[in-house]
Amino acid sequence: MFKFQQIAALAFALFLVAPHAVLAQPYPPEQKDPIGVYVEAGATAEQQQKIRHLAKEFETNARIKIERAGNLMRKMQQFSLEPNPEEKVVLATQEEINGLQAEMANSRIKLMLNIRTILTGDQRQRLVELLKERKSMQGQGM
């Protein structure tokens, strides 16, 4: 039972923060630096520092939410072991989990948008070109 809880918590955590925080943009697995796509787009050292700062803030906030979500998932697991769990409590717990998922999704989008405001117009255009190239390559199974 404990292993199931660990797997469920990990899966939920990955759902919340995957792709990696900065990754509000996809990047190929062979690229070790999660902000490498921004470097390729021409981000300066100062811009990279700002992007890393945003990512660190995102990850700090995400950890708190992931911990809370893990606790709620354990609570849901306990409910599943009860012969007659109270419907209102179970549904309220699930709604809280759903809310955390929505908050994390919105946080990822806000991160992506905030990162883009750091970039110049030309860098944003180059970023979009890189992302389209990568998406095209993924679609071809590369």
ZADOMI-527028 format. One record per residue (C-alpha): residue number from 1; x, y, z. Coordinates in pm, whole numbers. Example, Ala and Ser with C-alpha at 12.3 -4.5 7.8 and 13.67 -1.06 7.14 Angstrom:
REM ZADOMI-527028
R num   east  north     up
R   1   1230   -450    780
R   2   1367   -106    714
***
This chain:
REM ZADOMI-527028
R num   east  north     up
R   1      0      0      0
R   2    281    240     91
R   3    450    182   -246
R   4    127    274   -424
R   5    113    599   -227
R   6    472    680   -319
R   7    409    611   -687
R   8     86    810   -686
R   9    253   1106   -514
R  10    546   1096   -757
R  11    315   1075  -1058
R  12    115   1369   -931
R  13    431   1568   -859
R  14    559   1502  -1209
R  15    226   1608  -1352
R  16    249   1934  -1162
R  17    601   2033  -1247
R  18    675   1848  -1566
R  19    825   1964  -1773
R  20   1087   2108  -1541
R  21   1007   2452  -1415
R  22   1181   2667  -1663
R  23   1059   2446  -1919
R  24    757   2630  -1973
R  25    923   2554  -2309
R  26   1011   2202  -2429
R  27   1372   2110  -2479
R  28   1542   1796  -2604
R  29   1657   1545  -2341
R  30   2016   1561  -2464
R  31   2025   1928  -2369
R  32   2140   1931  -2007
R  33   2071   2297  -1927
R  34   1699   2361  -1889
R  35   1744   2718  -2007
R  36   1953   2608  -2303
R  37   1673   2692  -2544
R  38   1683   3052  -2421
R  39   2060   3059  -2463
R  40   2014   2930  -2818
R  41   1758   3205  -2872
R  42   2029   3456  -2780
R  43   1961   3530  -2412
R  44   2242   3731  -2256
R  45   2408   3635  -1929
R  46   2194   3893  -1746
R  47   1875   3756  -1904
R  48   1979   3401  -1817
R  49   2027   3505  -1455
R  50   1678   3656  -1447
R  51   1530   3342  -1605
R  52   1705   3120  -1350
R  53   1570   3342  -1070
R  54   1213   3306  -1201
R  55   1260   2931  -1230
R  56   1390   2907   -874
R  57   1088   3098   -743
R  58    858   2872   -942
R  59   1024   2559   -807
R  60   1007   2684   -448
R  61    634   2750   -479
R  62    582   2421   -664
R  63    748   2222   -385
R  64    499   2359   -133
R  65    206   2271   -358
R  66    347   1926   -433
R  67    383   1854    -63
R  68     25   1966     -2
R  69    -97   1757   -296
R  70     88   1453   -164
R  71    -83   1493    172
R  72   -420   1522      2
R  73   -353   1213   -208
R  74   -266   1018    104
R  75   -592   1141    253
R  76   -779   1021    -57
R  77   -606    685    -24
R  78   -733    661    333
R  79  -1083    744    215
R  80  -1063    456    -33
R  81   -993    222    258
R  82  -1301    332    451
R  83  -1621    130    407
R  84  -1842    439    389
R  85  -1642    762    343
R  86  -1828   1088    385
R  87  -1910   1212     36
R  88  -1878   1583    111
R  89  -1533   1541    264
R  90  -1407   1320    -19
R  91  -1536   1556   -286
R  92  -1394   1860   -104
R  93  -1056   1689    -88
R  94  -1070   1608   -459
R  95  -1168   1966   -537
R  96   -866   2086   -344
R  97   -644   1852   -546
R  98   -804   1981   -867
R  99   -742   2337   -750
R 100   -374   2266   -687
R 101   -342   2115  -1034
R 102   -503   2423  -1188
R 103   -278   2656   -986
R 104     31   2471  -1103
R 105    -81   2476  -1465
R 106   -142   2851  -1441
R 107    194   2900  -1270
R 108    372   2723  -1556
R 109    196   2946  -1810
R 110    279   3259  -1609
R 111    641   3146  -1592
R 112    652   3107  -1969
R 113    499   3451  -2020
R 114    730   3615  -1764
R 115   1033   3458  -1924
R 116    929   3589  -2261
R 117    903   3943  -2126
R 118   1272   3919  -2035
R 119   1364   3842  -2396
R 120   1383   4096  -2676
R 121   1148   4074  -2974
R 122   1417   3912  -3190
R 123   1500   3662  -2915
R 124   1132   3572  -2874
R 125   1103   3519  -3249
R 126   1412   3296  -3247
R 127   1270   3105  -2948
R 128    946   3039  -3135
R 129   1143   2917  -3438
R 130   1345   2681  -3218
R 131   1030   2549  -3050
R 132    862   2489  -3385
R 133   1170   2305  -3511
R 134   1174   2084  -3203
R 135    804   2014  -3225
R 136    845   1920  -3590
R 137   1135   1689  -3503
R 138    933   1525  -3224
R 139    647   1468  -3465
R 140    888   1286  -3695
R 141    996   1058  -3411
R 142   1343   1205  -3375
***
